[in-house]
Amino acid sequence: MAFPRPKPTTVETMAMERANPPFNIRKLAIKMHGSEKNLLLKEKFMAELARHPAFVLSDVHDLSKDQIRERTMEKFASMVYFVTHESIDTFTKRMELVGIADPGFWTRFGVHYGLFLGAVRGGSTPNQLSYWIDKGVLGLNGVIGCFGMTELAHGSNVAGLETTATFDKSSDEFVIHTPHLGATKWWIGGAASTATHCSVFARLIVDGKDHGVKTFVVQLRDTKTFGLLPGITIGDIGKKMGRDGIDNGYIQFTFVRIPRAHMLMKHTQVSRDGVVTEPPLAQLTYGALLGGRTAMVADSSNTTKKALTIAVRYAAVRRQFGKNDKGVETQILDYPIHQRRLIPLVAQSVAMGFTALKLTDMYEDMTAALDRLEPSDPNLEDILAKLKETHATSAGLKAFCTWACLDTIEKCRQSCGGHGYSAYSNLPAMLNDFAVQCTWEGDNTILALQAGRALIASAAGAAKGEKLAAGVAYLGDKNVATSKSDGSLSLADISNGFHNVAANVVRKAATEYAAARKAGKSKEAANDACSQARFVAAKVHTTGYIFHMFRAYVEEQEASPETDVLAQLAQLYGLWQVEELQGHFLRYGYFNGAQLDKASAKVDELCFQLRQVAIPLVDSFALSDHIVNSPLGKWDGSVYESYFNQVRAANPPPKEHPYFNRLIKPLLERETGHMEDPGAEMDLDDELAELAEERAAALKEAKPLVHKDVE
Amino acid sequence: MAFPRPKPTTVETMAMERANPPFNIRKLAIKMHGSEKNLLLKEKFMAELARHPAFVLSDVHDLSKDQIRERTMEKFASMVYFVTHESIDTFTKRMELVGIADPGFWTRFGVHYGLFLGAVRGGSTPNQLSYWIDKGVLGLNGVIGCFGMTELAHGSNVAGLETTATFDKSSDEFVIHTPHLGATKWWIGGAASTATHCSVFARLIVDGKDHGVKTFVVQLRDTKTFGLLPGITIGDIGKKMGRDGIDNGYIQFTFVRIPRAHMLMKHTQVSRDGVVTEPPLAQLTYGALLGGRTAMVADSSNTTKKALTIAVRYAAVRRQFGKNDKGVETQILDYPIHQRRLIPLVAQSVAMGFTALKLTDMYEDMTAALDRLEPSDPNLEDILAKLKETHATSAGLKAFCTWACLDTIEKCRQSCGGHGYSAYSNLPAMLNDFAVQCTWEGDNTILALQAGRALIASAAGAAKGEKLAAGVAYLGDKNVATSKSDGSLSLADISNGFHNVAANVVRKAATEYAAARKAGKSKEAANDACSQARFVAAKVHTTGYIFHMFRAYVEEQEASPETDVLAQLAQLYGLWQVEELQGHFLRYGYFNGAQLDKASAKVDELCFQLRQVAIPLVDSFALSDHIVNSPLGKWDGSVYESYFNQVRAANPPPKEHPYFNRLIKPLLERETGHMEDPGAEMDLDDELAELAEERAAALKEAKPLVHKDVE
């Protein structure tokens, strides 16, 4: 061979890592996925995607935004077959996998099937639903929808939206109108290039009275020619941080008329005479929000598993420093500091995965129980309370899991050193695609504060002796706040610790709230005053919740080598979070300094032990090379060859240098004689002296000289 | 007006924010920039850039990689005029500003002038330097350089590079060769499309003996035709996370011959007969590293100021929720939680800026002193010790300041809600461009560990009674580790607190190291064993260092309203970091729980007070709208109009829909009749049953079914 590679090669190193795992990888994978059927389905989907012509992933980093959009629409058409043939359950699992492979496409698909169709289903009378189904909303053959909620000046405050829908009694129509720039619909996925209809959230105005925001189906484009209908102005919002596959647009309505029947009237009705009938106080739809947030916890787990598959495999075969007497450098995964960087993140990823599985089970159990029970059944109240509590906790889970995922992706990227900066590592794209999860479907900070507010309410209820749902029951246990560790650092010890600190930080927030109210502040002002404390309460409670879920899962399992490794991961996750939150554990006396040192030493030890099985662990995440889409994370460890080949394939040398003659040649051929004597420096002090008047004026006006666009 | 805007408009709101600041913005800006001359120079540069045709910034998000590359080379040619006419000092300041505007271009320029020319200057004999200057290295007229250090398999471990330079005595040449794939030069900025020469770091082999890594100047391309020279293989590394302006390439050398004189021989010489002369133990070049790292601290401050200019201005004019009786919603900067998100980051940004200024002054003082003193002067030892200590601290400063900056950019982006996901907010590009700073010029984690190692050495020296440099003198004060707060939370109180916790965490690391050595571990293994403790020591020491620098600056200032606001910012930075690191402050008893509560309350209060002057504060960062390049961060607050206009300008509607006929029309016109009865779901259980044999085998083999590319 002309260029002999040093031994062991990365492929040989990976094979060594994979030899003789102490547990059965497939059995562990089954546990990670909840059931063997789930795993088999996922493998089936991965195989289908790997061969699907529109799901080529290796070239995505070099596509233009327009090329990505077009490829997204190609995927769209193929998915319609599945959505109209598979059960909802199966199709949901298919889309979960598609979302890991291509978040941009998943978003476009979800905008029609999740958001638009969800709005139509949730807001239509039976007649209206039949109508839209006849129009083709289920199969995209007649209606391709988008979701017109967000406006340029209003995101989180949906009640403040400013698009208007004014009833015209004479023609039995609503007139949809954008009254000013800030009311322009913005961020509307699918509007720019692919939607025919839009579920528009607009203020219902009848006889000059504003009835608040309702939902209206507005056709945007002619379904035959795709031309914009009269009064509809659409533009492309353009380049985003990620997810360029979905064509977000802005929409302005200028006196657009729609039939009255196109207002979705399941809840609020408007009669021919313009009589507005509001429903009785709307049942809070806990279920829909809980489902969406559980999916985001699952997505956070799946995405971190993908990132860690890359980072752990790379770290197992990358060697740097520490050359031994055979001339072989040390695998970076053998450095304790690198174990510290990655292994706790693996534990967290797995913890989020089991939290999502348990949440799903809990939600299914609660829904089934609600269906079975009579309204008078005493258990009904308990189950409703549990549903309400899980919903409140899910706000915190969405916030802290998506933040943890974004942080994990970037830590994985940095752990790959220089190669993590290449687009082909796929980690930059994962970061840019995932980042929006921290903002949409509820801004994370606002959700965390909502979770904190609910915890304060639960604490207040506990103080009144009310019965609490399981997830917050610890708030009612008087001994919890002053408990101390038994020093064992067991899963039970860690759980008790989290109950202690969560109870204390929730009480701190509740105390601040009560003090603010007593001082005369309104509820809103009092909530603002304790917002930082509410945030901390939500963080600690949510972190504990994830740990409790993981621990519960582990303790339900039969003894096996797979359960052993899960127990180690659970202990690592718990103790690492204790370390991260050690201020609270010390403050409230659950752990003392010596015990924290012991916990840190245990974290080091668990990181070392789990490093020995790091490769089998990420293998159990069961992601195909196609989905992982990174030469740094290939199953066989062929990092350098795969990376080199992908770089060469994606960047064929141009026949002609695009700008040598115009820009480089003149530079190279410049005559030295044209340069001034380098010794004759320009005297800037003279130049600056000329500005003396302006300088004095600027000092007087107290603003910098250059503060806006220079003309 | 057809579309009347609600009042107050964002522009009116911004004007209100800017009215009657309690301090003189320009005086504060002068302090932030170190001197009035620095500020005036910066404003001059900003004005020049704003009009420069190649420095148009508003369209950068929609350029292709190739277009960005070409525009970078246009900038290159124009900068050459300045570099050959201005003093080094002035040009350095110009480049500092250019780096804030366009990191990709700054990198390409720095690769030639900083890295390549730096290697040539630092490694050449006087004759060699003359030779390369004659060839045109100072003005790019004959030599455009790149820096060939990193290889595919070696980044951090420079001593482990594998490119070879074998001496051929018969022809008086070195033969440069890439022995295998992993030795391929990788990440070489400028190699792909714009460099003619390369400073190649290769192993010197003479008579079969390996003398380690030396520097060789290798010509890559013909300077007339730009064709690759024989034996040179170059490819484009392609798409990166950011900084696409610099054309990184890979280089493989296949028996490339260069004259012996092209090895840079200031330190190691090779004679005509192949006699290798090594220099005496090389003087550690503290200065070069210190200069580079100070620049990265400054860049972290400048970049965070740019991000905060956007986020703070947006938060001041964005209104959401909290409608008052006039129908006006609340500015989000008025929410305590939003103040908590941004104002501490403003304090940190300013702290880093003053740290950079003070580091620069300290370095200049030390260099001047070293020049003046005789080798026998007793002060020489002190100054060398100070230089060595500042160099060690600078490793930690580079790591923690760049991490803080990356974190700040993302927090600023998220604080802009949905609009932060638009490329035009400029925050995604800032994140993607900046991220590499955490990896290059020393991987942050490795640097942090180096800083920790130096702290352990200082602690050991202190234990032996050695005199310590000022920055680590606290390690020698026996009372520091058990000191307690006086409860005032003053700047002095905070300083003492940081000395306490830093002394304790350094001692912890030193104790772990000593224990590992005593247990028989080698120095390397002992360092590994205490790596987590070293990391924590570096973090706490470095954070304290930044605070001490900021406090020192403030206490040097004469009393004025500008000094008052800086003092508030310093106290906020200190107390916020106390909160972030509260575990340590509690653990080592400097603060008790009640004092920490008081500190948190003070943080809330300072955030509120500084919010009142948030707009004048970011105005004092003195960044033109052109440099900030974000409609969300315009000086006049015209957020919605600017954003809308930029989106429309960047995304003109295409004449024809690019894929309606091919992909959307068939979807819309699909006949419903072709769908199967939706009730007939595919029976997956049957499908899965067929896989039973494979499933059993996979369980036995213990690996997932789909684990590599599907054929």
Boltz contact constraints between the chains, C-beta under 6 A:
constraints:
  - contact:
      token1: [A, 3]
      token2: [B, 180]
      max_distance: 6.0
  - contact:
      token1: [A, 5]
      token2: [B, 180]
      max_distance: 6.0
  - contact:
      token1: [A, 24]
      token2: [B, 702]
      max_distance: 6.0
  - contact:
      token1: [A, 25]
      token2: [B, 702]
      max_distance: 6.0
  - contact:
      token1: [A, 25]
      token2: [B, 703]
      max_distance: 6.0
  - contact:
      token1: [A, 26]
      token2: [B, 698]
      max_distance: 6.0
  - contact:
      token1: [A, 26]
      token2: [B, 699]
      max_distance: 6.0
  - contact:
      token1: [A, 26]
      token2: [B, 702]
      max_distance: 6.0
  - contact:
      token1: [A, 29]
      token2: [B, 704]
      max_distance: 6.0
  - contact:
      token1: [A, 40]
      token2: [B, 688]
      max_distance: 6.0
  - contact:
      token1: [A, 43]
      token2: [B, 705]
      max_distance: 6.0
  - contact:
      token1: [A, 43]
      token2: [B, 706]
      max_distance: 6.0
  - contact:
      token1: [A, 46]
      token2: [B, 706]
      max_distance: 6.0
  - contact:
      token1: [A, 47]
      token2: [B, 706]
      max_distance: 6.0
  - contact:
      token1: [A, 47]
      token2: [B, 710]
      max_distance: 6.0
  - contact:
      token1: [A, 50]
      token2: [B, 710]
      max_distance: 6.0
  - contact:
      token1: [A, 61]
      token2: [B, 239]
      max_distance: 6.0
  - contact:
      token1: [A, 62]
      token2: [B, 239]
      max_distance: 6.0
  - contact:
      token1: [A, 70]
      token2: [B, 659]
      max_distance: 6.0
  - contact:
      token1: [A, 73]
      token2: [B, 659]
      max_distance: 6.0
  - contact:
      token1: [A, 73]
      token2: [B, 663]
      max_distance: 6.0
  - contact:
      token1: [A, 77]
      token2: [B, 667]
      max_distance: 6.0
  - contact:
      token1: [A, 84]
      token2: [B, 675]
      max_distance: 6.0
  - contact:
      token1: [A, 87]
      token2: [B, 681]
      max_distance: 6.0
  - contact:
      token1: [A, 140]
      token2: [B, 667]
      max_distance: 6.0
  - contact:
      token1: [A, 141]
      token2: [B, 670]
      max_distance: 6.0
  - contact:
      token1: [A, 152]
      token2: [B, 640]
      max_distance: 6.0
  - contact:
      token1: [A, 155]
      token2: [B, 417]
      max_distance: 6.0
  - contact:
      token1: [A, 155]
      token2: [B, 418]
      max_distance: 6.0
  - contact:
      token1: [A, 156]
      token2: [B, 320]
      max_distance: 6.0
  - contact:
      token1: [A, 157]
      token2: [B, 320]
      max_distance: 6.0
  - contact:
      token1: [A, 157]
      token2: [B, 321]
      max_distance: 6.0
  - contact:
      token1: [A, 180]
      token2: [B, 3]
      max_distance: 6.0
  - contact:
      token1: [A, 180]
      token2: [B, 5]
      max_distance: 6.0
  - contact:
      token1: [A, 181]
      token2: [B, 640]
      max_distance: 6.0
  - contact:
      token1: [A, 182]
      token2: [B, 640]
      max_distance: 6.0
  - contact:
      token1: [A, 187]
      token2: [B, 418]
      max_distance: 6.0
  - contact:
      token1: [A, 223]
      token2: [B, 668]
      max_distance: 6.0
  - contact:
      token1: [A, 226]
      token2: [B, 660]
      max_distance: 6.0
  - contact:
      token1: [A, 235]
      token2: [B, 648]
      max_distance: 6.0
  - contact:
      token1: [A, 236]
      token2: [B, 651]
      max_distance: 6.0
  - contact:
      token1: [A, 237]
      token2: [B, 647]
      max_distance: 6.0
  - contact:
      token1: [A, 238]
      token2: [B, 647]
      max_distance: 6.0
  - contact:
      token1: [A, 238]
      token2: [B, 650]
      max_distance: 6.0
  - contact:
      token1: [A, 238]
      token2: [B, 651]
      max_distance: 6.0
  - contact:
      token1: [A, 239]
      token2: [B, 61]
      max_distance: 6.0
  - contact:
      token1: [A, 239]
      token2: [B, 62]
      max_distance: 6.0
  - contact:
      token1: [A, 239]
      token2: [B, 423]
      max_distance: 6.0
  - contact:
      token1: [A, 240]
      token2: [B, 421]
      max_distance: 6.0
  - contact:
      token1: [A, 240]
      token2: [B, 423]
      max_distance: 6.0
  - contact:
      token1: [A, 241]
      token2: [B, 421]
      max_distance: 6.0
  - contact:
      token1: [A, 241]
      token2: [B, 428]
      max_distance: 6.0
  - contact:
      token1: [A, 320]
      token2: [B, 156]
      max_distance: 6.0
  - contact:
      token1: [A, 320]
      token2: [B, 157]
      max_distance: 6.0
  - contact:
      token1: [A, 321]
      token2: [B, 157]
      max_distance: 6.0
  - contact:
      token1: [A, 336]
      token2: [B, 528]
      max_distance: 6.0
  - contact:
      token1: [A, 336]
      token2: [B, 531]
      max_distance: 6.0
  - contact:
      token1: [A, 337]
      token2: [B, 531]
      max_distance: 6.0
  - contact:
      token1: [A, 340]
      token2: [B, 532]
      max_distance: 6.0
  - contact:
      token1: [A, 414]
      token2: [B, 438]
      max_distance: 6.0
  - contact:
      token1: [A, 417]
      token2: [B, 155]
      max_distance: 6.0
  - contact:
      token1: [A, 417]
      token2: [B, 439]
      max_distance: 6.0
  - contact:
      token1: [A, 418]
      token2: [B, 155]
      max_distance: 6.0
  - contact:
      token1: [A, 418]
      token2: [B, 187]
      max_distance: 6.0
  - contact:
      token1: [A, 418]
      token2: [B, 439]
      max_distance: 6.0
  - contact:
      token1: [A, 421]
      token2: [B, 240]
      max_distance: 6.0
  - contact:
      token1: [A, 421]
      token2: [B, 241]
      max_distance: 6.0
  - contact:
      token1: [A, 421]
      token2: [B, 436]
      max_distance: 6.0
  - contact:
      token1: [A, 423]
      token2: [B, 239]
      max_distance: 6.0
  - contact:
      token1: [A, 423]
      token2: [B, 240]
      max_distance: 6.0
  - contact:
      token1: [A, 428]
      token2: [B, 241]
      max_distance: 6.0
  - contact:
      token1: [A, 436]
      token2: [B, 421]
      max_distance: 6.0
  - contact:
      token1: [A, 438]
      token2: [B, 414]
      max_distance: 6.0
  - contact:
      token1: [A, 439]
      token2: [B, 417]
      max_distance: 6.0
  - contact:
      token1: [A, 439]
      token2: [B, 418]
      max_distance: 6.0
  - contact:
      token1: [A, 528]
      token2: [B, 336]
      max_distance: 6.0
  - contact:
      token1: [A, 531]
      token2: [B, 336]
      max_distance: 6.0
  - contact:
      token1: [A, 531]
      token2: [B, 337]
      max_distance: 6.0
  - contact:
      token1: [A, 532]
      token2: [B, 340]
      max_distance: 6.0
  - contact:
      token1: [A, 582]
      token2: [B, 583]
      max_distance: 6.0
  - contact:
      token1: [A, 583]
      token2: [B, 582]
      max_distance: 6.0
  - contact:
      token1: [A, 583]
      token2: [B, 583]
      max_distance: 6.0
  - contact:
      token1: [A, 586]
      token2: [B, 586]
      max_distance: 6.0
  - contact:
      token1: [A, 586]
      token2: [B, 587]
      max_distance: 6.0
  - contact:
      token1: [A, 587]
      token2: [B, 586]
      max_distance: 6.0
  - contact:
      token1: [A, 587]
      token2: [B, 593]
      max_distance: 6.0
  - contact:
      token1: [A, 593]
      token2: [B, 587]
      max_distance: 6.0
  - contact:
      token1: [A, 622]
      token2: [B, 704]
      max_distance: 6.0
  - contact:
      token1: [A, 624]
      token2: [B, 706]
      max_distance: 6.0
  - contact:
      token1: [A, 625]
      token2: [B, 708]
      max_distance: 6.0
  - contact:
      token1: [A, 625]
      token2: [B, 709]
      max_distance: 6.0
  - contact:
      token1: [A, 635]
      token2: [B, 707]
      max_distance: 6.0
  - contact:
      token1: [A, 635]
      token2: [B, 708]
      max_distance: 6.0
  - contact:
      token1: [A, 640]
      token2: [B, 152]
      max_distance: 6.0
  - contact:
      token1: [A, 640]
      token2: [B, 181]
      max_distance: 6.0
  - contact:
      token1: [A, 640]
      token2: [B, 182]
      max_distance: 6.0
  - contact:
      token1: [A, 647]
      token2: [B, 237]
      max_distance: 6.0
  - contact:
      token1: [A, 647]
      token2: [B, 238]
      max_distance: 6.0
  - contact:
      token1: [A, 648]
      token2: [B, 235]
      max_distance: 6.0
  - contact:
      token1: [A, 650]
      token2: [B, 238]
      max_distance: 6.0
  - contact:
      token1: [A, 651]
      token2: [B, 236]
      max_distance: 6.0
  - contact:
      token1: [A, 651]
      token2: [B, 238]
      max_distance: 6.0
  - contact:
      token1: [A, 659]
      token2: [B, 70]
      max_distance: 6.0
  - contact:
      token1: [A, 659]
      token2: [B, 73]
      max_distance: 6.0
  - contact:
      token1: [A, 660]
      token2: [B, 226]
      max_distance: 6.0
  - contact:
      token1: [A, 663]
      token2: [B, 73]
      max_distance: 6.0
  - contact:
      token1: [A, 667]
      token2: [B, 77]
      max_distance: 6.0
  - contact:
      token1: [A, 667]
      token2: [B, 140]
      max_distance: 6.0
  - contact:
      token1: [A, 668]
      token2: [B, 223]
      max_distance: 6.0
  - contact:
      token1: [A, 670]
      token2: [B, 141]
      max_distance: 6.0
  - contact:
      token1: [A, 675]
      token2: [B, 84]
      max_distance: 6.0
  - contact:
      token1: [A, 681]
      token2: [B, 87]
      max_distance: 6.0
  - contact:
      token1: [A, 688]
      token2: [B, 40]
      max_distance: 6.0
  - contact:
      token1: [A, 698]
      token2: [B, 26]
      max_distance: 6.0
  - contact:
      token1: [A, 699]
      token2: [B, 26]
      max_distance: 6.0
  - contact:
      token1: [A, 702]
      token2: [B, 24]
      max_distance: 6.0
  - contact:
      token1: [A, 702]
      token2: [B, 25]
      max_distance: 6.0
  - contact:
      token1: [A, 702]
      token2: [B, 26]
      max_distance: 6.0
  - contact:
      token1: [A, 703]
      token2: [B, 25]
      max_distance: 6.0
  - contact:
      token1: [A, 704]
      token2: [B, 29]
      max_distance: 6.0
  - contact:
      token1: [A, 704]
      token2: [B, 622]
      max_distance: 6.0
  - contact:
      token1: [A, 705]
      token2: [B, 43]
      max_distance: 6.0
  - contact:
      token1: [A, 706]
      token2: [B, 43]
      max_distance: 6.0
  - contact:
      token1: [A, 706]
      token2: [B, 46]
      max_distance: 6.0
  - contact:
      token1: [A, 706]
      token2: [B, 47]
      max_distance: 6.0
  - contact:
      token1: [A, 706]
      token2: [B, 624]
      max_distance: 6.0
  - contact:
      token1: [A, 707]
      token2: [B, 635]
      max_distance: 6.0
  - contact:
      token1: [A, 708]
      token2: [B, 625]
      max_distance: 6.0
  - contact:
      token1: [A, 708]
      token2: [B, 635]
      max_distance: 6.0
  - contact:
      token1: [A, 709]
      token2: [B, 625]
      max_distance: 6.0
  - contact:
      token1: [A, 710]
      token2: [B, 47]
      max_distance: 6.0
  - contact:
      token1: [A, 710]
      token2: [B, 50]
      max_distance: 6.0
